[in-house]
Amino acid sequence: MSLKYGDENQGEEAGAEKKDAPAGARVLPGPEDLGFPQPPPAVANKLGLVKFNLDREPHLRIKDAEVCRRRCRQKFCTHSCPAQVYHWESEGKKISVAYEGCLECGTCRSGGCPYDNIEMRYPRGGYGVQYRFG
């Protein structure tokens, strides 16, 4: 028997889900029932709304691969980029950069690398990320 808060004496409600609750227990309404909006989708889900017009020239590059290999132990760029553009290849001991999926947010420019080893410039006009809202 599914009960709404405060309706313990009114019995089953039409269309309500049946839940196994102890006798006399109240089932509180969910956030949707109270009019609260659903939480926003994760970044990965929103990437479907983004269109990329790829340029032949990459707008991201690692300045010195030796800095990544020898000095940087934490690989901050692989954790800070929301689009996961940077990936540490442990076999080749290098950072690979998939500039094609860059959201141009500037995270790598403003703190993605403590050694200032990432060169980020915006793509030429008409290229890069194109946001669609909907």
C-alpha positions as CSV (number, residue, x, y, z in Angstrom):
1,M,0.0,0.0,0.0
2,S,1.4,3.4,-1.1
3,L,0.6,6.3,1.1
4,K,1.3,10.0,0.7
5,Y,2.4,12.0,3.6
6,G,-0.6,12.8,5.8
7,D,-3.0,10.3,4.0
8,E,-2.4,7.3,6.1
9,N,-6.1,6.6,6.7
10,Q,-7.3,7.1,3.1
11,G,-6.0,3.8,1.6
12,E,-4.5,3.2,-1.8
13,E,-4.4,6.1,-4.2
14,A,-5.2,5.5,-7.9
15,G,-2.1,5.2,-10.0
16,A,0.3,5.2,-7.0
17,E,3.2,2.7,-6.9
18,K,3.0,-0.1,-4.4
19,K,6.0,-0.2,-2.1
20,D,6.7,-2.6,0.7
21,A,6.6,-0.4,3.7
22,P,5.9,-1.3,7.3
23,A,2.3,-1.0,8.4
24,G,1.4,2.5,9.4
25,A,4.6,4.0,7.7
26,R,4.3,7.1,5.6
27,V,5.8,7.4,2.2
28,L,7.0,10.9,1.5
29,P,6.6,12.3,-2.0
30,G,9.6,12.6,-4.3
31,P,11.1,15.9,-5.4
32,E,9.2,15.7,-8.7
33,D,5.9,15.5,-6.8
34,L,6.8,18.6,-4.9
35,G,7.6,20.6,-8.0
36,F,11.4,20.6,-7.7
37,P,13.2,20.4,-11.0
38,Q,15.3,17.4,-11.8
39,P,19.1,17.8,-11.4
40,P,20.8,19.0,-14.6
41,P,22.4,16.3,-16.7
42,A,26.1,15.6,-16.4
43,V,28.6,17.2,-18.8
44,A,29.0,14.0,-20.7
45,N,25.2,14.0,-21.5
46,K,25.3,17.6,-22.7
47,L,28.1,17.0,-25.2
48,G,25.4,15.6,-27.6
49,L,24.3,19.2,-28.0
50,V,27.7,20.4,-29.2
51,K,28.8,20.5,-32.8
52,F,32.5,20.6,-33.8
53,N,33.8,22.1,-37.1
54,L,37.2,20.6,-37.2
55,D,40.3,22.5,-38.4
56,R,43.3,20.8,-39.9
57,E,45.6,22.7,-37.5
58,P,45.4,21.7,-33.9
59,H,44.8,24.6,-31.5
60,L,46.2,22.7,-28.5
61,R,49.6,21.3,-28.1
62,I,52.1,20.2,-25.4
63,K,55.1,22.5,-25.4
64,D,57.6,20.1,-24.1
65,A,56.8,16.4,-23.8
66,E,59.8,15.8,-21.4
67,V,58.1,18.0,-18.8
68,C,55.1,15.7,-18.8
69,R,57.2,12.6,-18.7
70,R,59.8,13.6,-16.1
71,R,58.4,16.5,-13.9
72,C,54.7,16.1,-13.8
73,R,53.7,13.2,-11.6
74,Q,50.0,14.1,-11.1
75,K,49.1,14.7,-14.8
76,F,46.7,17.6,-13.8
77,C,45.5,18.2,-17.4
78,T,44.0,14.7,-17.6
79,H,41.9,15.4,-14.5
80,S,41.0,19.1,-15.0
81,C,39.7,19.0,-18.6
82,P,35.9,18.6,-18.6
83,A,35.9,17.2,-22.1
84,Q,38.8,14.7,-21.3
85,V,40.9,16.0,-24.2
86,Y,44.2,15.0,-22.5
87,H,45.0,11.4,-22.0
88,W,48.2,9.9,-20.4
89,E,49.5,6.9,-22.4
90,S,51.4,4.9,-19.9
91,E,52.9,2.6,-22.6
92,G,54.4,5.4,-24.6
93,K,54.9,7.6,-21.6
94,K,53.3,10.7,-23.2
95,I,50.2,12.8,-23.2
96,S,47.9,12.5,-26.2
97,V,45.8,15.5,-27.1
98,A,42.5,15.0,-28.8
99,Y,41.9,18.6,-29.8
100,E,38.9,17.7,-31.9
101,G,36.7,17.4,-28.7
102,C,37.9,20.6,-27.1
103,L,35.1,22.8,-25.6
104,E,37.4,25.9,-25.6
105,C,36.6,26.5,-21.9
106,G,40.1,27.7,-21.1
107,T,40.6,25.3,-18.1
108,C,43.9,24.1,-19.5
109,R,45.0,27.7,-20.0
110,S,44.0,28.9,-16.5
111,G,45.2,26.1,-14.3
112,G,45.2,22.8,-16.1
113,C,49.0,22.6,-16.0
114,P,51.1,23.9,-13.1
115,Y,54.2,23.9,-15.4
116,D,52.5,26.1,-18.1
117,N,53.3,23.3,-20.6
118,I,50.1,23.6,-22.6
119,E,49.8,26.0,-25.5
120,M,46.1,26.8,-26.1
121,R,45.0,29.3,-28.8
122,Y,41.5,29.6,-30.1
123,P,40.8,28.0,-33.5
124,R,40.5,30.1,-36.6
125,G,37.2,31.8,-37.3
126,G,34.4,29.3,-38.2
127,Y,36.3,26.4,-36.7
128,G,36.1,24.7,-33.3
129,V,33.2,24.1,-31.1
130,Q,29.7,25.4,-32.0
131,Y,27.2,25.3,-29.2
132,R,23.5,24.4,-29.9
133,F,21.0,25.1,-27.2
134,G,17.9,23.1,-26.9
